[in-house]
Amino acid sequence: MKRLFIGVPLSEEVKRAFSLLLEKLKATEADLKLVAPDNLHFTVKFLGEVEEQKIGEVQEKLREVLKSLKPFSLQLQGIGAFPGRERINSIWVAAASREFVVLMKNVDQALDFICQENHGEEVPHATLARVKTGKNKERLQQLLEEFKPTDFGTMRVDKVVLYESELGKEGRVYKVVGEFEVGK
């Protein structure tokens, strides 16, 4: 069994655009764990534990979905928190893109034989930090308000990655299982 998810890695330009925000998150001295820069991504679908013999089928279904789509741009605008400002479990940057929502829905439908999720409305986002406790919650809330209107730029989505998530000594490590081009 492998713990798998499908995601879109962030461009180097976008990672650089997030650097000030990440520094300000650290400066709040809140009890949080920042996502390592190499692990930053937009999740398309979490698959969970998948039997190794099914990985080939997952890859083939993913290729089929991506053939019908075209590369597109993501506008990265503003930050938010799940489940909300009053109880913050994770902090994320939002992506505005109708095409990304279509990608998420198509992948979800094609791979529901592996993992059926019901999130309701999809919110394309890249998680920046996970919040462990309520320490300095007010500082986090102020930061959310300060960065809410921030434009972090755009990035092109021309590939999707199937990742394996392993728990290591330093936290989660993501390994690329396969890369798939959008529109091919």
N, CA, C and O of each residue as an XYZ file, in Angstrom:
736
protein
N       0.842     -1.182      0.000
C       0.000      0.000      0.000
C       0.889      1.248      0.000
O       1.920      1.324      0.668
N       0.427      2.212     -0.785
C       1.120      3.497     -0.833
C       0.094      4.597     -0.600
O      -1.029      4.531     -1.099
N       0.494      5.607      0.163
C      -0.367      6.759      0.440
C      -0.148      7.758     -0.705
O       0.931      8.338     -0.824
N      -1.170      7.956     -1.544
C      -1.024      8.737     -2.764
C      -1.957      9.943     -2.812
O      -3.029      9.953     -2.206
N      -1.516     10.959     -3.552
C      -2.385     12.074     -3.896
C      -1.922     12.647     -5.225
O      -0.794     12.424     -5.664
N      -2.823     13.391     -5.851
C      -2.541     14.033     -7.136
C      -2.476     15.531     -6.880
O      -3.343     16.095     -6.212
N      -1.440     16.171     -7.419
C      -1.278     17.596     -7.178
C      -0.600     18.303     -8.335
O      -0.131     17.688     -9.292
N      -0.568     19.611     -8.208
C       0.128     20.479     -9.159
C       1.209     21.206     -8.367
O       0.898     21.985     -7.466
N       2.490     20.956     -8.698
C       3.557     21.637     -7.968
C       3.563     23.132     -8.274
O       3.162     23.556     -9.358
N       4.019     23.920     -7.310
C       4.093     25.356     -7.502
C       5.341     25.715     -8.306
O       6.389     25.084     -8.168
N       5.208     26.726     -9.136
C       6.359     27.213     -9.892
C       7.338     27.890     -8.933
O       6.955     28.315     -7.843
N       8.594     27.986     -9.343
C       9.610     28.645     -8.517
C       9.246     30.114     -8.274
O       9.494     30.645     -7.191
N       8.658     30.767     -9.281
C       8.256     32.170     -9.127
C       7.200     32.314     -8.033
O       7.256     33.244     -7.227
N       6.253     31.405     -8.008
C       5.199     31.464     -6.991
C       5.777     31.179     -5.606
O       5.402     31.831     -4.632
N       6.682     30.214     -5.514
C       7.320     29.941     -4.219
C       8.024     31.191     -3.705
O       7.937     31.505     -2.518
N       8.719     31.906     -4.583
C       9.392     33.145     -4.176
C       8.368     34.187     -3.730
O       8.604     34.921     -2.770
N       7.234     34.252     -4.426
C       6.186     35.224     -4.064
C       5.618     34.933     -2.675
O       5.149     35.848     -1.998
N       5.654     33.682     -2.248
C       5.141     33.299     -0.931
C       6.145     33.556      0.185
O       5.779     33.473      1.358
N       7.397     33.864     -0.138
C       8.444     33.923      0.884
C       8.150     34.961      1.979
O       8.357     34.673      3.158
N       7.676     36.153      1.617
C       7.360     37.166      2.623
C       6.246     36.679      3.550
O       6.333     36.836      4.768
N       5.226     36.100      2.982
C       4.120     35.580      3.783
C       4.614     34.501      4.744
O       4.219     34.489      5.909
N       5.467     33.604      4.275
C       5.993     32.543      5.144
C       6.810     33.136      6.292
O       6.724     32.660      7.424
N       7.601     34.170      6.006
C       8.371     34.837      7.062
C       7.430     35.485      8.078
O       7.671     35.415      9.283
N       6.372     36.106      7.599
C       5.418     36.759      8.510
C       4.657     35.710      9.338
O       4.334     35.955     10.500
N       4.376     34.558      8.749
C       3.739     33.480      9.516
C       4.652     33.051     10.667
O       4.193     32.885     11.798
N       5.930     32.874     10.380
C       6.891     32.511     11.436
C       6.910     33.575     12.526
O       6.947     33.258     13.715
N       6.884     34.839     12.113
C       6.991     35.955     13.062
C       5.797     36.048     14.012
O       5.903     36.695     15.054
N       4.670     35.425     13.686
C       3.522     35.452     14.604
C       3.799     34.655     15.864
O       3.126     34.833     16.879
N       4.800     33.770     15.799
C       5.139     32.877     16.908
C       3.961     31.995     17.303
O       3.858     31.544     18.444
N       3.080     31.760     16.344
C       1.974     30.824     16.566
C       2.542     29.403     16.536
O       3.633     29.163     16.018
N       1.788     28.485     17.095
C       2.198     27.084     17.134
C       1.770     26.428     15.821
O       0.701     25.825     15.726
N       2.637     26.563     14.807
C       2.288     26.024     13.493
C       3.471     25.322     12.859
O       4.621     25.509     13.258
N       3.163     24.518     11.872
C       4.185     23.819     11.093
C       4.044     24.281      9.655
O       3.031     24.032      9.002
N       5.078     24.958      9.172
C       5.078     25.416      7.784
C       5.333     24.237      6.859
O       6.102     23.334      7.186
N       4.686     24.253      5.712
C       4.934     23.232      4.696
C       6.289     23.542      4.069
O       6.568     24.687      3.712
N       7.122     22.525      3.937
C       8.448     22.706      3.324
C       8.273     23.227      1.900
O       7.377     22.775      1.187
N       9.117     24.174      1.473
C       8.973     24.743      0.123
C       8.884     23.686     -0.988
O       8.120     23.854     -1.939
N       9.650     22.611     -0.873
C       9.605     21.567     -1.903
C       8.297     20.785     -1.893
O       7.978     20.105     -2.868
N       7.538     20.872     -0.805
C       6.268     20.146     -0.703
C       5.064     21.006     -1.073
O       3.944     20.496     -1.093
N       5.253     22.292     -1.366
C       4.126     23.161     -1.702
C       3.493     22.719     -3.021
O       4.185     22.483     -4.012
N       2.173     22.612     -3.011
C       1.448     22.154     -4.205
C      -0.029     22.498     -4.060
O      -0.503     22.831     -2.974
N      -0.743     22.413     -5.177
C      -2.199     22.474     -5.166
C      -2.692     21.044     -5.248
O      -2.340     20.321     -6.181
N      -3.496     20.624     -4.291
C      -4.029     19.265     -4.316
C      -5.180     19.182     -5.306
O      -6.102     19.998     -5.283
N      -5.110     18.186     -6.169
C      -6.203     17.903     -7.106
C      -7.119     16.862     -6.481
O      -8.340     17.019     -6.490
N      -6.528     15.793     -5.937
C      -7.320     14.749     -5.281
C      -6.421     13.951     -4.356
O      -5.325     13.540     -4.737
N      -6.895     13.735     -3.136
C      -6.226     12.847     -2.194
C      -6.779     11.443     -2.404
O      -7.994     11.245     -2.400
N      -5.890     10.467     -2.589
C      -6.327      9.100     -2.843
C      -6.238      8.207     -1.613
O      -6.955      7.211     -1.519
N      -5.369      8.550     -0.673
C      -5.199      7.728      0.515
C      -4.371      6.492      0.215
O      -3.539      6.496     -0.692
N      -4.601      5.436      0.980
C      -3.844      4.193      0.824
C      -4.318      3.446     -0.422
O      -5.493      3.098     -0.539
N      -3.396      3.206     -1.345
C      -3.721      2.551     -2.613
C      -2.846      1.311     -2.763
O      -1.636      1.358     -2.544
N      -3.475      0.205     -3.138
C      -2.723     -1.022     -3.389
C      -1.815     -0.806     -4.590
O      -2.216     -0.208     -5.588
N      -0.574     -1.306     -4.481
C       0.416     -1.068     -5.539
C      -0.055     -1.556     -6.907
O       0.264     -0.935     -7.921
N      -0.806     -2.652     -6.954
C      -1.261     -3.170     -8.249
C      -2.298     -2.278     -8.922
O      -2.588     -2.459    -10.104
N      -2.867     -1.308     -8.183
C      -3.852     -0.389     -8.762
C      -3.228      0.910     -9.276
O      -3.910      1.715     -9.910
N      -1.945      1.117     -9.008
C      -1.297      2.372     -9.398
C      -1.302      2.552    -10.914
O      -1.526      3.662    -11.399
N      -1.064      1.493    -11.659
C      -1.098      1.570    -13.125
C      -2.457      2.027    -13.633
O      -2.534      2.830    -14.563
N      -3.522      1.526    -13.037
C      -4.873      1.914    -13.429
C      -5.124      3.391    -13.084
O      -5.751      4.115    -13.857
N      -4.633      3.824    -11.927
C      -4.764      5.234    -11.541
C      -4.065      6.113    -12.579
O      -4.615      7.125    -13.011
N      -2.866      5.726    -12.971
C      -2.101      6.505    -13.946
C      -2.814      6.562    -15.297
O      -2.851      7.613    -15.937
N      -3.373      5.448    -15.725
C      -4.073      5.423    -17.011
C      -5.325      6.309    -16.982
O      -5.584      7.042    -17.937
N      -6.095      6.247    -15.902
C      -7.287      7.101    -15.770
C      -6.890      8.579    -15.760
O      -7.574      9.416    -16.349
N      -5.792      8.888    -15.093
C      -5.307     10.262    -15.035
C      -4.910     10.751    -16.432
O      -5.235     11.876    -16.812
N      -4.213      9.913    -17.187
C      -3.848     10.273    -18.571
C      -5.099     10.560    -19.414
O      -5.129     11.521    -20.184
N      -6.118      9.726    -19.262
C      -7.362      9.905    -20.022
C      -8.006     11.254    -19.709
O      -8.431     11.967    -20.618
N      -8.076     11.603    -18.436
C      -8.683     12.875    -18.034
C      -7.890     14.046    -18.609
O      -8.472     14.986    -19.151
N      -6.582     13.991    -18.494
C      -5.732     15.113    -18.896
C      -5.714     15.327    -20.401
O      -5.492     16.449    -20.856
N      -5.947     14.264    -21.196
C      -5.997     14.394    -22.664
C      -7.087     15.359    -23.094
O      -6.927     16.089    -24.073
N      -8.195     15.364    -22.365
C      -9.349     16.181    -22.757
C      -9.238     17.638    -22.306
O     -10.113     18.446    -22.618
N      -8.180     17.982    -21.581
C      -8.010     19.341    -21.077
C      -6.864     20.041    -21.795
O      -6.067     19.410    -22.489
N      -6.797     21.352    -21.616
C      -5.707     22.150    -22.178
C      -4.961     22.818    -21.029
O      -5.554     23.096    -19.987
N      -3.649     23.084    -21.209
C      -2.931     23.838    -20.179
C      -3.649     25.156    -19.897
O      -4.286     25.726    -20.783
N      -3.542     25.629    -18.666
C      -4.252     26.841    -18.261
C      -3.447     27.590    -17.207
O      -2.440     27.090    -16.706
N      -3.903     28.789    -16.880
C      -3.236     29.615    -15.870
C      -4.048     29.657    -14.588
O      -5.279     29.626    -14.607
N      -3.332     29.729    -13.477
C      -3.938     29.902    -12.162
C      -3.587     31.291    -11.660
O      -2.422     31.686    -11.688
N      -4.572     32.025    -11.207
C      -4.350     33.315    -10.562
C      -4.330     33.057     -9.058
O      -5.305     32.548     -8.506
N      -3.230     33.403     -8.391
C      -3.079     33.149     -6.966
C      -3.384     34.431     -6.206
O      -2.627     35.400     -6.258
N      -4.505     34.416     -5.504
C      -5.001     35.647     -4.889
C      -5.539     35.378     -3.502
O      -6.489     34.615     -3.325
N      -4.923     36.014     -2.518
C      -5.454     36.004     -1.165
C      -5.139     34.751     -0.381
O      -4.739     33.728     -0.938
N      -5.328     34.850      0.935
C      -5.130     33.696      1.801
C      -6.395     33.441      2.600
O      -7.254     34.310      2.748
N      -6.480     32.230      3.105
C      -7.633     31.854      3.908
C      -7.234     30.800      4.924
O      -6.063     30.439      5.039
N      -8.218     30.314      5.656
C      -7.977     29.310      6.688
C      -9.110     28.303      6.687
O     -10.265     28.646      6.437
N      -8.769     27.065      6.967
C      -9.772     26.019      7.177
C      -9.779     25.697      8.653
O      -8.703     25.671      9.250
N     -10.901     25.454      9.279
C     -12.228     25.585      8.724
C     -12.697     27.037      8.626
O     -13.656     27.320      7.908
N     -12.033     27.973      9.341
C     -12.408     29.384      9.248
C     -11.533     30.227     10.165
O     -10.628     29.714     10.825
N     -11.812     31.525     10.199
C     -10.985     32.453     10.982
C     -11.064     32.220     12.494
O     -10.100     32.481     13.213
N     -12.188     31.738     12.966
C     -12.328     31.549     14.419
C     -11.590     30.304     14.906
O     -11.049     30.294     16.012
N     -11.568     29.281     14.102
C     -10.815     28.059     14.437
C      -9.928     27.758     13.233
O     -10.412     27.295     12.199
N      -8.651     28.016     13.366
C      -7.718     27.889     12.250
C      -6.930     26.589     12.391
O      -6.142     26.428     13.324
N      -7.150     25.663     11.458
C      -6.378     24.414     11.422
C      -5.288     24.464     10.358
O      -4.213     23.890     10.532
N      -5.573     25.154      9.255
C      -4.569     25.287      8.198
C      -4.730     26.641      7.520
O      -5.819     27.211      7.475
N      -3.612     27.138      6.994
C      -3.577     28.416      6.293
C      -3.166     28.130      4.863
O      -2.235     27.363      4.614
N      -3.871     28.754      3.916
C      -3.657     28.439      2.507
C      -3.755     29.678      1.622
O      -4.298     30.712      2.012
N      -3.214     29.532      0.428
C      -3.338     30.556     -0.618
C      -4.339     30.031     -1.633
O      -4.284     28.872     -2.043
N      -5.248     30.901     -2.026
C      -6.316     30.514     -2.959
C      -5.873     30.658     -4.409
O      -5.002     31.462     -4.742
N      -6.499     29.857     -5.254
C      -6.274     29.937     -6.697
C      -7.612     30.140     -7.382
O      -8.559     29.383     -7.170
N      -7.670     31.165     -8.200
C      -8.899     31.436     -8.949
C      -8.734     30.865    -10.353
O      -7.932     31.349    -11.150
N      -9.518     29.818    -10.634
C      -9.442     29.219    -11.960
C     -10.609     28.250    -12.148
O     -10.724     27.245    -11.447
N     -11.451     28.571    -13.093
C     -12.551     27.669    -13.431
C     -11.983     26.353    -13.970
O     -12.522     25.280    -13.701
N     -10.892     26.449    -14.733
C     -10.273     25.252    -15.329
C      -9.738     24.301    -14.252
O      -9.795     23.080    -14.405
N      -9.216     24.879    -13.158
C      -8.702     24.018    -12.091
C      -9.839     23.258    -11.414
O      -9.691     22.085    -11.070
N     -10.965     23.923    -11.227
C     -12.129     23.250    -10.635
C     -12.597     22.121    -11.552
O     -12.956     21.044    -11.076
N     -12.594     22.361    -12.864
C     -12.971     21.314    -13.824
C     -11.992     20.144    -13.715
O     -12.405     18.984    -13.703
N     -10.702     20.450    -13.636
C      -9.683     19.403    -13.468
C      -9.972     18.585    -12.215
O      -9.956     17.355    -12.266
N     -10.234     19.248    -11.092
C     -10.511     18.549     -9.837
C     -11.729     17.636     -9.955
O     -11.701     16.487     -9.514
N     -12.798     18.161    -10.555
C     -14.034     17.368    -10.675
C     -13.840     16.170    -11.605
O     -14.308     15.071    -11.306
N     -13.155     16.377    -12.728
C     -12.937     15.281    -13.682
C     -12.056     14.192    -13.085
O     -12.326     13.004    -13.259
N     -11.011     14.592    -12.387
C     -10.130     13.612    -11.745
C     -10.895     12.878    -10.646
O     -10.771     11.661    -10.505
N     -11.676     13.610     -9.876
C     -12.460     12.994     -8.802
C     -13.403     11.922     -9.357
O     -13.496     10.821     -8.815
N     -14.096     12.261    -10.438
C     -15.026     11.295    -11.044
C     -14.287     10.083    -11.601
O     -14.737      8.950    -11.426
N     -13.160     10.307    -12.270
C     -12.420      9.207    -12.887
C     -11.812      8.265    -11.845
O     -11.639      7.074    -12.103
N     -11.490      8.803    -10.675
C     -10.790      7.999     -9.664
C     -11.629      7.721     -8.427
O     -11.089      7.369     -7.378
N     -12.949      7.874     -8.539
C     -13.775      7.612     -7.354
C     -13.798      6.138     -6.978
O     -14.250      5.788     -5.887
N     -13.311      5.258     -7.875
C     -13.215      3.837     -7.524
C     -12.090      3.608     -6.501
O     -12.076      2.585     -5.817
N     -11.161      4.545     -6.397
C     -10.070      4.448     -5.425
C     -10.471      5.129     -4.118
O     -10.319      4.560     -3.037
N     -10.981      6.346     -4.231
C     -11.317      7.129     -3.041
C     -12.490      8.040     -3.361
O     -12.406      8.894     -4.244
N     -13.571      7.854     -2.643
C     -14.734      8.723     -2.834
C     -14.709      9.787     -1.754
O     -14.798      9.493     -0.562
N     -14.587     11.030     -2.199
C     -14.583     12.155     -1.272
C     -15.832     12.979     -1.512
O     -16.345     13.047     -2.629
N     -16.307     13.596     -0.463
C     -17.422     14.510     -0.614
C     -17.113     15.773      0.173
O     -17.479     15.902      1.341
N     -16.426     16.709     -0.495
C     -16.051     17.961      0.159
C     -17.098     19.044     -0.051
O     -17.012     20.111      0.557
N     -18.075     18.789     -0.894
C     -18.976     19.874     -1.251
C     -18.286     20.726     -2.301
O     -17.728     20.195     -3.261
N     -18.315     22.028     -2.133
C     -17.694     22.937     -3.086
C     -16.170     22.839     -2.999
O     -15.601     22.910     -1.910
N     -15.518     22.677     -4.141
C     -14.064     22.586     -4.189
C     -13.447     23.974     -4.057
O     -13.915     24.930     -4.674
N     -12.408     24.075     -3.262
C     -11.687     25.327     -3.079
C     -10.231     25.070     -3.488
O      -9.458     24.528     -2.698
N      -9.852     25.452     -4.711
C      -8.460     25.255     -5.110
C      -7.545     26.071     -4.205
O      -7.707     27.284     -4.071
N      -6.567     25.382     -3.575
C      -5.688     26.066     -2.630
C      -4.373     25.304     -2.467
O      -4.280     24.111     -2.753
N      -3.365     26.033     -2.000
C      -2.079     25.452     -1.618
C      -1.905     25.701     -0.129
O      -1.878     26.849      0.314
N      -1.787     24.634      0.639
C      -1.619     24.771      2.086
C      -0.199     25.239      2.384
O       0.773     24.665      1.893
N      -0.093     26.297      3.203
C       1.206     26.843      3.598
C       1.623     26.403      4.993
O       2.810     26.235      5.270
N       0.626     26.216      5.884
C       0.947     25.881      7.272
C      -0.217     25.141      7.913
O      -1.380     25.340      7.563
N       0.132     24.287      8.856
C      -0.866     23.617      9.682
C      -0.718     24.172     11.097
O       0.389     24.277     11.626
N      -1.843     24.522     11.694
C      -1.840     25.156     13.010
C      -2.116     24.084     14.058
O      -3.108     23.360     13.978
N      -1.222     23.995     15.043
C      -1.309     22.940     16.051
C      -2.184     23.314     17.239
O      -2.944     22.486     17.741
N      -2.077     24.585     17.695
C      -2.849     25.039     18.862
C      -3.365     26.448     18.599
O      -3.116     27.020     17.538
N      -4.073     26.995     19.554
C      -4.617     28.342     19.422
C      -3.647     29.444     19.842
O      -4.033     30.611     19.909
N      -2.403     29.093     20.123
C      -1.407     30.086     20.552
C      -1.278     31.206     19.514
O      -1.086     30.942     18.327
N      -1.385     32.449     19.968
C      -1.256     33.641     19.120
C      -2.271     33.663     17.968
O      -1.972     34.129     16.869
N      -3.460     33.156     18.241
C      -4.513     33.122     17.229
C      -4.825     34.511     16.700
O      -5.072     34.685     15.506
N      -4.815     35.507     17.590
C      -5.123     36.875     17.160
C      -4.117     37.371     16.126
O      -4.493     38.046     15.168
N      -2.837     37.040     16.317
C      -1.811     37.434     15.341
C      -2.066     36.769     13.992
O      -1.921     37.397     12.943
N      -2.444     35.503     14.030
C      -2.758     34.803     12.776
C      -3.961     35.443     12.092
O      -3.962     35.624     10.874
N      -4.977     35.783     12.866
C      -6.165     36.422     12.294
C      -5.814     37.759     11.657
O      -6.329     38.089     10.588
N      -4.941     38.535     12.303
C      -4.505     39.816     11.733
C      -3.743     39.589     10.428
O      -3.927     40.328      9.462
N      -2.897     38.577     10.401
C      -2.131     38.264      9.193
C      -3.058     37.844      8.052
O      -2.859     38.231      6.901
N      -4.068     37.051      8.388
C      -5.052     36.650      7.375
C      -5.719     37.885      6.775
O      -5.905     37.971      5.561
N      -6.072     38.828      7.623
C      -6.726     40.054      7.150
C      -5.770     40.886      6.287
O      -6.159     41.422      5.250
N      -4.527     40.982      6.730
C      -3.518     41.773      6.005
C      -3.251     41.218      4.600
O      -3.124     41.982      3.643
N      -3.168     39.893      4.479
C      -2.806     39.280      3.205
C      -4.017     38.843      2.369
O      -3.859     38.327      1.263
N      -5.218     39.053      2.905
C      -6.425     38.621      2.194
C      -6.487     39.141      0.756
O      -6.845     38.376     -0.140
N      -6.151     40.414      0.497
C      -6.252     40.909     -0.888
C      -4.976     40.732     -1.728
O      -4.926     41.204     -2.863
N      -3.957     40.069     -1.197
C      -2.664     39.996     -1.876
C      -2.727     39.172     -3.155
O      -3.294     38.080     -3.187
N      -2.131     39.722     -4.206
C      -1.993     39.022     -5.484
C      -0.602     38.407     -5.512
O       0.400     39.122     -5.488
N      -0.543     37.080     -5.563
C       0.736     36.370     -5.580
C       1.185     36.029     -7.002
O       2.187     35.338     -7.187
N       0.453     36.507     -7.998
C       0.838     36.265     -9.387
C       0.067     35.125    -10.019
O      -0.942     34.660     -9.488
N       0.560     34.689    -11.156
C      -0.074     33.578    -11.875
C       0.961     32.500    -12.153
O       2.166     32.752    -12.131
N       0.482     31.330    -12.408
C       1.354     30.236    -12.835
C       0.619     29.388    -13.855
O      -0.609     29.301    -13.847
N       1.373     28.779    -14.711
C       0.821     27.931    -15.762
C       0.707     26.503    -15.255
O       1.631     25.977    -14.635
N      -0.426     25.887    -15.523
C      -0.622     24.476    -15.172
C      -0.561     23.683    -16.466
O      -1.495     23.700    -17.268
N       0.559     22.985    -16.655
C       0.712     22.161    -17.847
C       1.063     20.718    -17.503
O       1.238     19.878    -18.386
N       1.164     20.443    -16.184
C       1.392     19.063    -15.753
C       0.749     18.819    -14.399
O       0.522     19.738    -13.611
N       0.468     17.557    -14.162
C      -0.108     17.092    -12.908
C       0.794     15.963    -12.425
O       1.313     15.189    -13.229
N       0.978     15.872    -11.113
C       1.891     14.890    -10.549
C       1.136     13.939     -9.621
O       0.295     14.356     -8.824
N       1.457     12.655     -9.745
C       0.986     11.645     -8.802
C       2.103     11.494     -7.776
O       3.219     11.094     -8.109
N       1.787     11.822     -6.517
C       2.780     11.799     -5.448
C       2.508     10.641     -4.488
O       1.368     10.214     -4.301
N       3.583     10.153     -3.894
C       3.482      9.273     -2.740
C       3.902     10.093     -1.533
O       4.907     10.802     -1.579
N       3.148     10.000     -0.469
C       3.432     10.723      0.763
C       3.937      9.729      1.805
O       3.225      8.803      2.193
N       5.175      9.935      2.249
C       5.753      9.069      3.282
C       6.066      9.908      4.505
O       6.460     11.069      4.388
N       5.891      9.319      5.674
C       6.201     10.011      6.916
C       7.650      9.706      7.273
O       8.013      8.558      7.529
N       8.475     10.758      7.285
C       9.887     10.610      7.645
C      10.161     11.255      8.989
O       9.244     11.730      9.659
N      11.438     11.269      9.384
C      11.835     11.848     10.672
C      11.504     13.342     10.751
O      11.155     13.847     11.818
N      11.614     14.037      9.634
C      11.384     15.481      9.588
C       9.959     15.847      9.171
O       9.666     17.022      8.950
N       9.086     14.874      9.063
C       7.712     15.117      8.616
C       7.445     14.405      7.302
O       8.129     13.442      6.957
N       6.451     14.882      6.575
C       6.051     14.260      5.310
C       7.070     14.533      4.215
O       7.578     15.645      4.075
N       7.357     13.494      3.443
C       8.220     13.593      2.273
C       7.390     13.136      1.084
O       6.769     12.074      1.122
N       7.381     13.946      0.025
C       6.602     13.619     -1.159
C       7.535     13.123     -2.251
O       8.510     13.785     -2.605
N       7.218     11.947     -2.776
C       7.992     11.366     -3.867
C       7.125     11.344     -5.118
O       5.940     11.018     -5.056
N       7.723     11.691     -6.254
C       6.996     11.669     -7.516
C       6.871     10.225     -7.988
O       7.869      9.526     -8.166
N       5.619      9.787     -8.188
C       5.344      8.461     -8.740
C       5.236      8.574    -10.264
O       5.665      7.683    -10.998
N       4.653      9.689    -10.725
C       4.526      9.931    -12.161
C       4.138     11.356    -12.441
O       3.447     11.992    -11.645
N       4.589     11.870    -13.592
C       4.202     13.212    -14.054
C       3.429     13.048    -15.343
O       3.768     12.221    -16.190
N       2.364     13.864    -15.485
C       1.449     13.734    -16.618
C       1.168     15.111    -17.206
O       0.784     16.032    -16.484
N       1.358     15.252    -18.503
C       1.142     16.528    -19.161
C      -0.340     16.765    -19.416
O      -1.075     15.848    -19.782
N      -0.762     17.998    -19.217
C      -2.136     18.396    -19.486
C      -2.273     18.572    -20.993
O      -1.449     19.245    -21.612
N      -3.294     17.983    -21.589
C      -3.570     18.123    -23.010
C      -2.862     17.097    -23.890
O      -2.912     17.194    -25.116
N      -2.208     16.123    -23.279
C      -1.487     15.112    -24.077
C      -1.821     13.724    -23.648
O      -1.303     12.762    -24.214
